[in-house]
C-alpha cells in the first residue's frame, strides 16, 4: 500500500494506468484486510478492461469487485460479479485465478444455502488448483470440499477429502510452522474426529 500511495497522481489518472492502479490498490487493500465499503475504485478497472476486451484483467477486476461485495456482506452482487468473472476466466490462462473465482462462487452459494451447487464449484475450483500445481491453494480446496461433504452429511467423502488435505499439511511439520498451517491441522483434526464419530 505504501508503494502504491507513493506513485504520483499524474501517472495514474486515466486509461490503462488508472485501471491497473485501481486493480492493484484493491488487491493490496484486500490482502491488508482494509477493503472499502463501496466498489467505485475497482469499478473503473472493470469498465475499462471489459470495454477493451482484456480477458485476463477483466476476470481479475470482476473477481476483486466480487470480493469487495462479499467482504461487505453483499452476497447477491458478489455472486453476479463472480459469475461474470467466470465468463472471462474461461478465456484466461491464469489457472489459479480461475480456481479462486470458482471457489468464491461456491462461497456465495453457501450463503444462499445451495450446498450442492456450492460443492460443485469447490470441486471445480480445486481441479484448477491442481492444474496450476499450487499446493497451498489445493490443500485449502480439499478442506472446502471436506467441510461441504460434512455439511451435507456425506461423512465418508468428508473423511476422504480431510485426509487428502492432511497429507498436504504434513510438510508444514518440517518447515516454518506458520499460523495458516496450524489452522489447517486443527480443522482437519476436528473434521476427522467428527466423521469417525458419525460413521
N, C-alpha and C positions, 0 to 999 in steps of 0.2 A: 504493500500500500504506500509506503514512503517513497519508493522509486517512482510509482505511477503519479503520485501527487507532485513530484519534482519536475515532471515534464511540463514545459511551458504551454500555456493555453493556446497560443497561436499555432502550435504544432499539432493540435488535436481538435480543431474547431469544426471541421466539416468533412463530408465524404468518407472515404475509406479510412482515413486516420481517426476520425471520430468514432466510427463503427468499431474499429479494432480496439481503440482505447476504452470505450464503454464496456466492451465484452471482457477485456482483461480486468477492468476495475470491478465489474460484477463478480467475476470468478475469484478475484483476490478477497473481496468482501465476504463471499460465501465461505471461503476457506478460513477466514478470520472470524467467522460467526457474527458478522455485522451487516447483514443484508438490509437494505432499506425497506420500508413498508410498501412503497409503490414500485412499479416496474418501468417508470418513464425512461430511465437511463438505458436499460437493456433493450427497451422497445425501439430505440433509434437503431441499434445494431440489427435487430430482427428485420425492420423495414428495409434497411439498406441491403442486407445480404439476400433477402427474398426478391427484391426488385432486380438485383444484379445476378440472380440465379447462381449464387455461390453455395453449392450444396453442403460442403463440409462446414463452413462458417454459419450457414443458415441453421443447420442442425444443432450446432453448439449454442447459437444465440437463442433459439427456441427452447433448448434444454435449460439454459440459465434463466430464461423468463419463467419457465415452469417451476424451477427450483425457488425462484423469488416468491411465486404464488404459494407453493406448497409450504415453504417455511413460515409464511404468514397465514396459514390455515385456510387458504382459498383453494380448496381441492378441485372444484369443478373447472375454474380457469386453468389450474395447473394441468389437469388431465388434457384439456384442449391443446395446451402448448406442447405437452409431451407427445400427443398423438400427431400433431403437425411436425414435430421434430422427427418422429418415426418415419414420416414420408421422405424427408430429406436424408435421413440416416440410411435408407435403402440404397442410396447412390454414394454413400460415404465410404472412404477407405479406412476410417478410424473405428476399428472394431471395439475398442474399449468404450468410446463414446456411445456406440450403438448399444452395448451392454448396459451402460448407465441409464440410457433413455428407457430401455425395456424394463429395467429394474424400477425406475421411477413410476412408470405406468402401473406396474404391479403394486407399488405402494399406494397409489391413488385408488385403485380398485379395492384394495384392502380397507381404505377409509369408507368406501361405499358398501362394505360387507359382501362384495362379489369375490369370495375367496377362491373359487375355482378359476375364474378369469385371472386373478392375481397370480395364482400358481403357474398358469401357462406362461405368463410374462416373466416370472422369476426363472423358470426353466430356460426360456428363450434367451434371457439376459446371460445366464451362466454359459450357454453354448458359445456366445460371443467372447466371454472372458477366457474360455478355454482356447478358442481360436487365436486370441491375442497372446496366449501363454502368459497371462497376467495372474500369477498365483495369489497375490494379495486380494484382488477382486474375486477370484474364483472361490477362495475359501469363505469369503463373506456371502457369495452367491449360494454356496451349499448350506450355509446357516439359514439364509432366507427360505430356501426350499424346505429344509428340515422343519423350521418353525411353522411353515404353511401347512405341511402334511400333518404336523401335530395338531394344528388348529382345526383341521377337518377330520381329526381322529383316525387318520391312517398311520397308526403307530409303527408298524414295521418299516414303512417307507421313511418315516421321520427318523427312525434309528439309523437306517441305511445312509441317509444324507448327513446326519450328525457325525457318523463315523468317518465319512469322506472328509468333512471339514476338519475333524480332529487330526486326521493324517497330515493335513497341510499345516496345522499349527504346531506339530511336534518340532519342527525346525526352530521354533522360537526358543526352545529349551537350550539350544546350543548357540544361539546368537543373542543379540541385545533384546532382553525381555521388556519390550515397551508395553504401555497400557493397552493398546488395541489387542495385542496377543493375549494378555492376561484376561481381557474381557471375553475373547473368543473361547478360551479354555473353560472359563467359568460358565458361560452359556451352554457349552457343549455338555459339561457335566450334568447340568440341570436337565437338559433335553434327554440325555441318555438314561439318567435315573428315572425320569418321568415315563419314558417309553417302556423301560423294563417293567416298571410298576404296572402300567396299563396292559402290557402284553400278558 
